[in-house]
Amino acid sequence: MRKLFVGEARCRASQVRYYLLEADSENPGSYGVGIEMEGEEASAEDLSPSRQRVRALAEALLRGTVTPVGLRDVVDDWLLE
């Protein structure tokens, strides 16, 4: 997976970084999201073949300052939409 930086937000005293994950040549057309915060990281891969839709999710995670711990819950809700 290739990580494409989406943005950075501050959560208390920590910096949180958000990424759009793009599949490699073995699984083209698959996108996911990733979050990193002070050594903690979480990702959700293979969410959709739509880059725009997953990019919008990554931007929503950034706006909401979602941390790695909360990623799975947010992604689960997003998948139900």
Kinemage of the C-alpha trace (Angstrom):
@kinemage 1
@onewidth
@group {chain A} dominant
@subgroup {mainchain}
@vectorlist {calphas} color= white
{ca met a 1} P 0.000 0.000 0.000
{ca arg a 2} L 1.129 3.483 -0.777
{ca lys a 3} L 0.417 6.199 1.821
{ca leu a 4} L -0.701 9.589 0.529
{ca phe a 5} L -0.710 12.345 3.160
{ca val a 6} L -4.135 13.988 3.605
{ca gly a 7} L -3.520 16.269 6.566
{ca glu a 8} L -2.588 16.735 10.182
{ca ala a 9} L -4.561 17.776 13.253
{ca arg a 10} L -3.759 18.445 16.870
{ca cys a 11} L -5.378 16.294 19.543
{ca arg a 12} L -4.433 17.602 22.969
{ca ala a 13} L -0.621 17.650 22.908
{ca ser a 14} L -0.285 15.156 20.044
{ca gln a 15} L -0.128 15.491 16.287
{ca val a 16} L -2.396 13.138 14.372
{ca arg a 17} L -1.637 12.388 10.709
{ca tyr a 18} L -4.175 11.122 8.191
{ca tyr a 19} L -3.468 9.160 5.025
{ca leu a 20} L -5.249 7.850 1.974
{ca leu a 21} L -3.980 4.334 1.306
{ca glu a 22} L -3.677 3.289 -2.303
{ca ala a 23} L -3.236 -0.364 -3.201
{ca asp a 24} L -0.138 -1.488 -5.009
{ca ser a 25} L -0.030 -3.120 -8.424
{ca glu a 26} L -1.100 -6.490 -6.979
{ca asn a 27} L -4.524 -5.119 -5.989
{ca pro a 28} L -5.120 -2.005 -8.130
{ca gly a 29} L -8.145 0.186 -7.642
{ca ser a 30} L -8.487 -0.370 -3.922
{ca tyr a 31} L -8.359 2.436 -1.363
{ca gly a 32} L -8.283 2.726 2.405
{ca val a 33} L -7.390 5.143 5.200
{ca gly a 34} L -4.703 5.289 7.845
{ca ile a 35} L -4.086 7.311 11.006
{ca glu a 36} L -0.840 7.776 12.940
{ca met a 37} L -0.432 9.372 16.355
{ca glu a 38} L 2.735 9.185 18.478
{ca gly a 39} L 3.724 5.621 17.661
{ca glu a 40} L 0.127 4.422 17.506
{ca glu a 41} L -1.360 3.664 14.148
{ca ala a 42} L -4.464 2.127 12.660
{ca ser a 43} L -5.587 1.488 9.137
{ca ala a 44} L -8.564 0.207 7.229
{ca glu a 45} L -7.630 -1.133 3.812
{ca asp a 46} L -9.691 -2.133 0.799
{ca leu a 47} L -12.707 0.014 1.695
{ca ser a 48} L -13.790 1.007 -1.799
{ca pro a 49} L -12.651 1.208 -5.402
{ca ser a 50} L -13.692 4.894 -5.370
{ca arg a 51} L -10.711 7.105 -4.612
{ca gln a 52} L -12.976 10.159 -4.206
{ca arg a 53} L -15.248 8.453 -1.693
{ca val a 54} L -12.365 7.202 0.463
{ca arg a 55} L -10.590 10.587 0.187
{ca ala a 56} L -13.787 12.209 1.525
{ca leu a 57} L -13.722 9.747 4.438
{ca ala a 58} L -10.088 10.611 5.198
{ca glu a 59} L -10.952 14.325 5.170
{ca ala a 60} L -13.895 13.694 7.519
{ca leu a 61} L -11.565 11.805 9.884
{ca leu a 62} L -9.237 14.810 9.825
{ca arg a 63} L -12.037 17.304 10.516
{ca gly a 64} L -13.297 15.141 13.382
{ca thr a 65} L -9.795 14.583 14.781
{ca val a 66} L -10.411 10.838 14.933
{ca thr a 67} L -7.570 8.988 16.635
{ca pro a 68} L -6.309 5.478 15.827
{ca val a 69} L -8.437 4.031 18.638
{ca gly a 70} L -11.667 5.347 17.091
{ca leu a 71} L -10.941 4.520 13.464
{ca arg a 72} L -12.659 1.120 13.367
{ca asp a 73} L -15.930 2.465 14.823
{ca val a 74} L -16.045 5.362 12.356
{ca val a 75} L -15.241 3.110 9.389
{ca asp a 76} L -17.916 0.604 10.446
{ca asp a 77} L -20.522 3.407 10.510
{ca trp a 78} L -19.262 4.743 7.172
{ca leu a 79} L -19.607 1.338 5.535
{ca leu a 80} L -23.248 1.146 6.655
{ca glu a 81} L -24.143 4.423 4.901
